[in-house]
């Protein structure tokens, strides 16, 4: 919405903000909106080989605006007992953990049909 809000009163600004929030989900309740955002994501899990033959599991496709990648990376690292980081909109984990990561993401509420493991 490209509306100037300078001349509006406090109540009008609150109503305008509420209307803009509703337009993002089409007026659906926040719980349903959150579930739809989770189901829209296509998550790709793959392994990259780095120098000296090291393997790194890359998880891409998780929306940074919906989920805190650093917290998710922290959960994955603790469950997998490995190192890693969250940067550039993706999570990198040391080692080959493709199938274990998929199981953990499903446990965390991501739909299994939206998670693709690239061999």
For each residue, the residues with C-beta under 8 A, 3 or more apart:
1: 16 19 20 23
2:
3: 16
4: 7
5: 8 12 13 16
6:
7: 4
8: 5 12 13 16
9: 12 13
10: 13 14
11: 14 15
12: 5 8 9 15 16
13: 5 8 9 10 16 17
14: 10 11 17 18
15: 11 12 18 19
16: 1 3 5 8 12 13 19 20
17: 13 14 20 21
18: 14 15 21 22
19: 1 15 16 22 23
20: 1 16 17 23 24
21: 17 18 24 25
22: 18 19 25 26 27
23: 1 19 20 26
24: 20 21 33
25: 21 22 28 30 32 33 36
26: 22 23
27: 22
28: 25 32 33 36
29: 32 33
30: 25 33 34
31: 34 35
32: 25 28 29 35 36
33: 24 25 28 29 30 36 37
34: 30 31 37 38 66
35: 31 32 38 39
36: 25 28 32 33 39 40
37: 33 34 40 41 63 66
38: 34 35 41 66 109 110 111
39: 35 36 111 114
40: 36 37
41: 37 38 61 62 63 66 110 114
42: 61 114 116
43: 59 60 61 62 105 110 114 115 116
44: 58 59 60 61 116 118
45: 57 58 59 98 101 102 115 116 117 118
46: 57 58 60 98 117 118
47: 55 56 57 58 96 98 118
48: 55 56 58
49: 53 54 55 56
50: 53 54 55 56
51: 54
52:
53: 49 50
54: 49 50 51 94
55: 47 48 49 50 94 95 96
56: 47 48 49 50 92 93 94 95
57: 45 46 47 84 92 93 94 95 96 97 98 101
58: 44 45 46 47 48 90 91 92
59: 43 44 45 62 76 90 91 92 93 101 105
60: 43 44 46 89 90
61: 41 42 43 44
62: 41 43 59 66 67 69 72 90 91
63: 37 41 66 67
64: 67 69 89
65:
66: 34 37 38 41 62 63
67: 62 63 64 71 72
68: 71 72
69: 62 64 72 73 86 89 90 91
70: 73 74 86
71: 67 68 74 75
72: 62 67 68 69 75 76 86 91 108
73: 69 70 76 77 84 85 86 91 93
74: 70 71 77 78
75: 71 72 78 79 104 108
76: 59 72 73 79 80 84 91 93 101 104
77: 73 74 80 81 82 83 84 93
78: 74 75 81
79: 75 76 104
80: 76 77 93 95 97 100 101 104
81: 77 78
82: 77 93 94 95 97
83: 77 93 94
84: 57 73 76 77 91 92 93 94
85: 73 91 92
86: 69 70 72 73 90 91 92
87: 90 92
88:
89: 60 64 69
90: 58 59 60 62 69 86 87
91: 58 59 62 69 72 73 76 84 85 86
92: 56 57 58 59 84 85 86 87
93: 56 57 59 73 76 77 80 82 83 84 97 101
94: 54 55 56 57 82 83 84
95: 55 56 57 80 82
96: 47 55 57
97: 57 80 82 93 100 101
98: 45 46 47 57 101 102 117 118 119
99: 102 103 117
100: 80 97 103 104
101: 45 57 59 76 80 93 97 98 104 105
102: 45 98 99 105 106 112 115 117
103: 99 100 106 107
104: 75 76 79 80 100 101 107 108
105: 43 59 101 102 108 110 115
106: 102 103 109 110 111 112 115
107: 103 104
108: 72 75 104 105
109: 38 106
110: 38 41 43 105 106 114 115
111: 38 39 106 114 115
112: 102 106 115
113:
114: 39 41 42 43 110 111
115: 43 45 102 105 106 110 111 112
116: 42 43 44 45
117: 45 46 98 99 102
118: 44 45 46 47 98
119: 98
